[in-house]
């Protein structure tokens, strides 16, 4: 007895639909493509730390930028606490610094921060809520104590931790 056409075609249709849905998930949106390109062009992709020879800890966090499933993410690893959060926008400012907006889902906060780069190192120049309130860093200094933010170096891949980040307040000084 011949197998009906629909019964023969059903497995093929299922495979095609699965392939289309899988490729749709992995394809970045136009906005995410621009974010990823900006982070890459500015040289921010990868992990950064105060001391790449030491493991992640509350005193030596690893902050990073990566692409996961077509989305730019900001990763944070402080040893006992990690997280990954979507980078919603990234733009290079006229002075050459980069402004990044990240939504910290675990804290239900969207923060905007500015990074500066010198001699292959980066440091936070500003950090506030997306509406510019709640600043924790202004002009490269912590608002709580006036101390300058520290320079971070890019870590070689073999030194970078497997995890992501932190579960402390996004604007904290950890």
N, C-alpha and C positions, 0 to 999 in steps of 0.2 A: 504494500500500500504506500503510495507516495506521501512524503511529508509535506504538509501545507507550506506555502511560501512564507507566511507570517511566522510559523514555528522555526523555519530555517533562518529567517532574517533577524529574529529577535536577539540572539546572542551578538550578532554583528552590530545591531542598533545600540545595544547596551554598552558594548565596548567603545563605540564612537561617542556616545553621550558621556561616558566616564572620561574619555580622553579630552573632550571639550571642556568639561567642568574642571578637570585637573589643571589644564592649561590656563583657564580663566582665573583660577585662584592664584596661580603663581605669577601672573602678569601684573606689574605695577600700574597704578593709575597714572594719568598724566602728571598730577600733582606729585605723587611719590617719585616718579621718574626725575622730576626737577629737583626734589629734595635729595635724592641719592646722588645725582650728578653734582650738585652743589657741595655736598659733604665730601665726595671723592675729589673734586677739583681743589677744594681748600686743603685737602690732605688730612682729614679728620678720621677717616675710616680706620678701624683697628682699636686696640686697647691702649690706654694711657694711664700712667701712675706716677706717683712721686718717686718711687724706687722700684723699678721692674725686677730687680734681683731678689726682692722680698715677696712673700706671698700676700694675697689680699688680706686686709685686716681693717679694723675700725680706724687705725692710724695710717693705713696705706691702701686706700681704695683704688680699684681698677675701674675706670670709666671708659666706655667704649661706644663705638658706632658700627653697626653691621646692617646687612640686608637679610631679612627673613621672610620668605614667602612673598617677595615683591614689595615689602614694606621696610622703610628705614627705621631702625630701633636704636634707642639709647640704652646701653646696658650698664649696670652698676654692680660691682662685687666688692663687698666689705668683709669677706671671709665667712661670717656666720649669717649674712643676709645678702640676698641678691634680688634684682628685678630687671625687667625689660619693659620699655615703654616706647610707644610710637612717637617718632619725630614727625610733627605735623607740618612744619615748614623750616626752611633754612635759606638764608640769603646773605650774600656778601655785602657788607656796608661800604660806603665810599672810602672810609679810612682803611679798608682791607680786613677789618675784623669780620667775624661771622655771627649772625644772630640766628638763634635756634629756638623753636617753640616745641616743647615736649609735653604730651599729656601723661601725667602720672596717675594711672588708673587706680592704684591702691590707695591713693590719697585724695582722689577726685579733684586734682588740681592740674591746671595747665600753666606751665611756667615758661617764661621767656628769659633767655640768657645770651650773653655776648661773650665770645672767646676771642682772645688776641693770640698772635703767634709771633715768636721771635727765635731765631737760631734753632728751628726744628722743635721747639717746645711750645706748649700752650698753657694758658691760664684763664680763669674766669675773670671777666672785667665787669660784668653786671649779671644779676639774677633777681628776678621779680615774678610776681604773678603776671599772666598775659596782659592784664589791664594796667600794668605798671605799678600796682600797689604791692605791698608786702615785700619790699626789696630786702634781700639779705646780703647782697653785694652791690656796691656802687663805686665806679671809678677804680676798680681793682682792689677794693678794700671791703672787709666784712663790716656791715653796718653795726653789728653788736659790739665790736671791740676796736675797730679801726685798723686791724692788722691787714697787711697785704695778702692777697691770695697767692698760693704757691704755684710754681711752674711745674708742669707735668711733662714727662717724656713718653714718646711712643714706645711701647714694649714690643720686642721681637715676638713673633707668633709662638715660639717654643716656651716663652715665659708667661704668655697670657693665660689666665685661668679659663677653665671650661665654662664656668658659670657666668652670670651676668652682673648683678649689682647689689643693691642695698634696700633695706626696708625702713629707713629713717626718713624724716621729713625731707622732701625734695630740696628745699633751700638750705638745708642744714650745713654745718661746717665740717661734718665727719670726714 
